[in-house]
C-alpha cells in the first residue's frame, strides 16, 4: 500500500480511517523520543526519519542523492510497519528490543531484519517504540552505518 503523499500529514490523511489515530500516535511517540538531528519527511513513500544531508552529505550509499534513512513507518495492506535501520545494523539493539518486547505485548513478535509488523493495531507498544527511537543519536547511527558499509 503506497501513498503518493508529499508530507507526513498527507500520508496520515491517506491511510484508512481506522488506522489514522494509530499512525498519528506512532508518529508522535517517535518524534517525541528521537534524538536531536533526525528530520521527518516522506522517505520511500512512507513517513521517514532520516539524517539530513546538511549533517551527513554523503547520503545513502544506495542513492547518495537521498538522505541517510533511519526509521520509517508505514500503513501496509495487512499491518502497520516500523522499519528501523539501527535494529538491522546493531545486534545489541536487536537483542535489547527482542528482550523488551514481551514485557509490553503478550502476542508473538512479528519481525524481519529491520521490519517490525503489527497486525493488531491496538497492540502497538508505543512506550517501547519511544524507547527504541531514543536509543541511538544521529552520530551513533552515522558511525554504525559507516562501520557496516563494505569497502569498494
C-alpha positions as CSV (number, residue, x, y, z in Angstrom):
1,X,0.0,0.0,0.0
2,X,1.8,3.1,-1.2
3,X,0.5,6.6,-0.9
4,X,1.6,9.5,-3.0
5,X,1.8,11.8,-0.1
6,X,4.3,14.7,-0.1
7,X,4.2,15.3,3.6
8,X,3.7,13.1,6.7
9,X,0.3,14.9,7.4
10,X,-0.8,14.0,3.8
11,X,0.3,10.4,4.4
12,X,-1.7,10.0,7.6
13,X,-4.8,11.5,5.8
14,X,-4.4,9.0,3.1
15,X,-4.4,5.9,5.3
16,X,-7.7,4.1,6.1
17,X,-9.6,6.0,8.7
18,X,-9.4,3.2,11.3
19,X,-5.6,3.5,11.2
20,X,-5.2,7.2,11.3
21,X,-5.1,7.7,15.1
22,X,-2.7,4.8,15.5
23,X,-0.4,6.2,12.8
24,X,-0.6,9.7,14.5
25,X,0.3,8.2,17.8
26,X,3.2,6.2,16.4
27,X,4.5,9.3,14.6
28,X,4.2,11.4,17.8
29,X,6.0,8.9,20.0
30,X,8.9,8.7,17.5
31,X,9.1,12.4,17.1
32,X,8.9,13.0,20.9
33,X,11.8,10.5,21.5
34,X,14.1,10.7,18.6
35,X,17.4,12.4,19.5
36,X,18.1,15.9,18.0
37,X,19.2,16.0,14.4
38,X,17.0,13.5,12.7
39,X,14.5,15.0,10.2
40,X,11.0,13.9,9.5
41,X,9.7,13.7,5.9
42,X,8.5,11.3,3.3
43,X,11.1,8.6,2.5
44,X,10.4,5.7,0.2
45,X,6.7,6.6,0.1
46,X,6.5,6.2,3.9
47,X,6.8,8.6,6.8
48,X,10.6,8.6,7.4
49,X,13.1,9.9,9.9
50,X,16.5,10.5,8.2
51,X,19.8,12.0,8.8
52,X,19.6,15.2,6.7
53,X,22.3,15.8,4.1
54,X,23.4,19.0,5.9
55,X,24.5,16.7,8.7
56,X,25.6,13.7,6.5
57,X,26.3,15.0,3.0
58,X,27.3,11.5,1.7
59,X,23.7,10.5,1.9
60,X,22.5,6.9,1.5
61,X,25.1,4.7,-0.4
62,X,22.3,3.1,-2.5
63,X,21.4,6.5,-3.8
64,X,23.7,9.3,-2.5
65,X,21.1,11.9,-3.5
66,X,18.9,10.6,-0.7
67,X,19.4,11.4,2.9
68,X,20.5,8.5,5.2
69,X,17.4,6.7,6.3
70,X,16.9,5.6,10.0
71,X,13.3,4.9,10.8
72,X,10.2,4.6,8.5
73,X,6.6,3.9,9.5
74,X,4.0,2.7,7.1
75,X,0.5,1.5,6.8
76,X,0.8,-1.6,4.7
77,X,-2.1,-3.8,3.4
78,X,-2.3,-6.2,6.3
79,X,-0.3,-4.5,9.0
80,X,1.4,-1.3,10.3
81,X,5.2,-1.5,9.9
82,X,8.1,0.2,11.6
83,X,11.4,-0.1,9.7
84,X,14.3,0.6,12.0
85,X,17.7,0.5,10.3
86,X,19.5,0.6,13.7
87,X,18.0,-2.8,14.7
88,X,19.2,-4.2,11.4
89,X,22.7,-2.8,11.9
90,X,23.2,-3.4,15.6
91,X,22.8,-6.9,17.1
92,X,23.0,-5.3,20.5
93,X,20.0,-3.1,19.8
94,X,18.1,-6.0,18.2
95,X,18.7,-8.2,21.3
96,X,17.5,-5.4,23.6
97,X,14.3,-4.9,21.6
98,X,13.5,-8.6,21.3
99,X,14.1,-9.0,25.1
100,X,11.9,-6.0,26.0
101,X,9.0,-6.7,23.6
102,X,7.3,-9.4,25.7
103,X,7.2,-7.0,28.7
104,X,4.8,-4.8,26.7
105,X,2.9,-7.2,24.4
106,X,1.6,-10.7,25.0
107,X,1.5,-11.6,21.3
108,X,4.5,-13.0,19.5
109,X,6.9,-10.5,17.9
110,X,6.5,-10.4,14.1
111,X,9.7,-9.1,12.8
112,X,12.1,-9.3,9.8
113,X,15.6,-7.9,9.6
114,X,14.6,-4.3,10.1
115,X,10.8,-4.5,9.9
116,X,8.5,-4.8,12.9
117,X,5.0,-5.7,11.8
118,X,1.8,-5.1,13.8
119,X,-1.3,-6.9,12.5
120,X,-3.3,-5.9,15.6
121,X,-3.1,-2.2,15.6
122,X,-4.4,-1.9,19.1
123,X,-1.3,-3.8,20.4
124,X,1.4,-1.5,19.3
125,X,3.6,-0.9,22.3
126,X,4.0,2.9,21.9
127,X,6.1,3.2,25.1
128,X,8.6,0.6,23.9
129,X,8.7,2.2,20.4
130,X,9.5,5.5,22.1
131,X,12.4,3.9,24.0
132,X,13.6,2.3,20.8
133,X,13.5,5.6,19.0
134,X,15.6,7.3,21.8
135,X,18.4,4.6,21.8
136,X,20.6,6.0,19.0
137,X,21.9,9.5,18.3
138,X,22.5,10.8,14.8
139,X,26.3,10.4,15.3
140,X,25.9,6.9,16.7
141,X,23.8,6.0,13.7
142,X,26.3,7.5,11.2
143,X,29.2,5.7,12.9
144,X,27.3,2.4,12.9
145,X,26.2,2.9,9.3
146,X,29.7,3.6,8.1
147,X,31.2,0.7,10.1
148,X,28.8,-1.6,8.3
149,X,29.5,-0.3,4.8
150,X,31.6,-2.7,2.8
151,X,34.6,-1.1,1.2
152,X,34.6,-0.9,-2.6
